[in-house]
Amino acid sequence: MSLDRAEVEHLASLVRIGLSNDEIETLRDQLSQILEQFDVLRELDTSSVIPTGHAGNLQTVMRDDLPGECLTAEEVVSNAPRTEGDLIRVKAVLEE
């Protein structure tokens, strides 16, 4: 699958990057080659391949998430950069 210049310019606008004419041509060639590789992969017969979540047998290195003692309200508020009484003060996200 070959991309044309307009498609590369459209992709660049979607990801909000500016490209020079040389960069557009370079990316057009590179992206076209990548898409051609997907066409090659699409032709492979994978009907006998068992779907997997990972290519290797991965095991988690994370510890079990066990419940522990909760912080008191005073401990939580003491960690906040800005407080107002016993509440945590945050910047406004939405204006009314």
Beta strands, then each sheet from edge to edge (+ up, - down):
strand 1: 83-84
strand 2: 87-88
sheet 1: 1+ 2-
end
